[in-house]
């Protein structure tokens, strides 16, 4: 009797591929194989990787439970690392009100789309606006403190990264950083500022990051667990 694979997975076949690869993203396992590889081989190969897959899959699912943005009454959403409970109601004008305990979205009575869609749109706009008012100012303060001064700071809408530093000296920061605690926001900003001096992830780069952020290794691990914020 064949041993059952202890996790769900998706197989992607390609005529161009010559080797097998395995990835875990958003709590889903995906295996990529050459087009002619049979299912029995895939299953045996996945079984041989179970000890690697299972703990990583469990960690990702835990991270999703902790950080996934859910648009539903009472859902927990973090603002600068602090939890807020989501609620919404109809009102004369659309807006978002933050209290120490809640994020309250007011949906204008003139809005005709589904309430969940309206809340999703208004909440993203509120976070993006908050990022515009907070992140460039913090980046400028850290640039002054470190002596690593970018040519320009912009706030962007990235889905797979927290920030970027261009060869022209522009530091771009993901608006979703405002979900994170301030020390993690600072870590990302310092990381990108260090790229102004080293446009790579070599030893000198990480040495500079370490000098500017003594807790960078811990912060880097915490940031990796917050990846679900990037998905909404």
N, C-alpha and C positions, 0 to 999 in steps of 0.2 A: 504494500500500500504506500502510495507516494506521500511524502511529508508535505503538509500544507504550508504555504508561505504565510508567516505570522503578521502580515500587514498588507493592505491594499496597494496596488501599484498600477502604473500606466506604462505601456510599451510603445515606443516610437521607433519605427523602422525606416532606414534610409539606404538607398542603393550606393550612396557616396561614402557611407561610413564603413570603416574597416575594423574598428574595435568597439567594445561595449563600454558604456559609461553610466554612472548612477548619480542622481541628484535628488535632494529633498528640498522642496520649496513650498512655503505656506502650508506645511503639514502634509504634503502630498509627495509620494515617491514616484520618480520617473526614471525609467531605464531606456537608454538609446542603444540600439543594436543594428548591425548590418541587416539588410532586407531579407536575406536567405537563412538567417539563424532561426532554428525551430523553437517552439514553445518549451519543449523539455529542457533544452540547454539553458534558456532564460531562467526557468524555475530553479534549476540546480545552481546556477550562478548567483541568483538572488539569495538562495538558502545559505550559500557560502559567505554572503555579506551581511547576514542577519545580525551578527554581533556588533557590526559597525552601524547598521541602519537603526535598530530599535532604540538605543539611547538618544540618538540625534532626533529621531522622529518624536519621541516623547518630549524632548526639550522644546522642539518647535511647537508642538501642540500646547504645551504649557505657556509658551510665550504668546501664542495666539489668544489663549484664554485671558491672559493678563493685559494684553495691549491692543487687541482687535477693536476697531471702532464699529460699534453697533448702534444703529439709529432705531432705538426703541425706548419707551418710557422707563426711566430708572437705570438705564445703562450707565456704566462708569466711564467717564472720559477724563483724561488727565490734561491739566493746564499748568505748564511749567513744573511738571512733576507732582502736582497736587490733584487728588481725585475730586471730580465733580459729578453729580448725578444729573442726567439729562431729563428735561421735561419740556413740554411745549403747550401752547394754547393759541387760540385765535385772538386777534386784537386789531386796533385801528391801523397800526403801522407795523411793518416787519422790523425785527431787530433781535439782538441777543443780549441778555442780561446775565452777568456773572455775579454770584454771591459766594460766600465761603463754602457753601455746600452744593450749589447747583449751577448748571448752565440752563437758563430758560430761554427758549426760542419762541419769539412771538411771530405768528404767521398772520400777515395782513388778511383781512376778510375778503379782499379783492383777489387773492391768489387762488387759482382754480386747479392747480396740479395737486396730486396726492400729497397729503400732509408729510408723509415720510420723505418724499422727494424734495419738498420745500425745505424741510428741516436740514436734510443733507446739504443742499445747496447753500443755505444761509449759514450753516455752521462752518463749512469750508471757507466761505468768504470772510467770516469773522476771524477765524484763525489766520488766514492769509493777511488780513489787514493788521492784526496784532503783530505778526511777524515783521511786517514792513516798518512798524513803529519801534520794535525792540531790537531786532537782529543787527541792522546796520550800525546802530549806536553802540551796541556791545562789541561788535567787531572793531569799530574805531577805537574804543577804549583799550581793548587788548592789543591792538596794533601799536598804540602809543606806549603801552607798558612793555611790549616785547621789542619794539624797534623794527618790527616787520610790517611795513606799511603798504597796503595794496593800492593799485592805481584807482580801483573802483570796487564798491561792494554792492551787490545786487541780490535780491530775493527771487528765487525761482521755484517752479513747480516740477520737481523731480520725482520719479516713481521708484528709482532703484538706488539712489545715493543721497547722502545727507548734504553734500556740498562738493564744490569743485574750485580749483585754482587754475586759471589759464596761463599760458606762456606770456601773455600781455600784462599779467599782474592783476587781473580781475578775480575777486573772490565771490563766488556764487553760493548762496546758502538756501537750503530747502525750507520753505515756510513751515513744514511739519516739525522742525526743530522746536517750535514753541510748545509742543506736547511734553518735551523732555525737561527734567530738572536742570536748573541753571548750570551746575557743574558739568553736565553732559553737553549742554549747548556750548559751554566754553571749550570743552575738549575738541569738539568738531571745528570750532572757529580756529583754535590754536593749530590743529592739524592742517587746515587749509593755509593758514598764514605761514607755516613752516615750508609749504611747497613754494613759497616765493623765493626761498633760498635753495631748496633741493626739489627739483621736479621729478622725484622718484620716491620709492619706499625703501631705500637702502639704509645701511647702518648709520650713516651720518644724519639722515633725516630723522630716524627714530631716536637717535641720541639727542637731537635738538628738541623733539617733542617731549622727551623725558625731562630735559632740563627746565622746560617751561611748564610742564604739568607732571609733577612727581607721581600722581596717581593714574597716569595715562593708561597703564595696562589694565587696571580694574575698570576704568571708564570705558575702555575699548570693549571689554567683555559685556558690560552693561548695555552699551549701545547696540551690540550685535543682537541682544535679546529684544530690543525695541523695534525690530524690523517691520512688524505688522503695521506700524504707523505709516510706513511708506506706501502701503497698498490701497489707501482710501483716497 
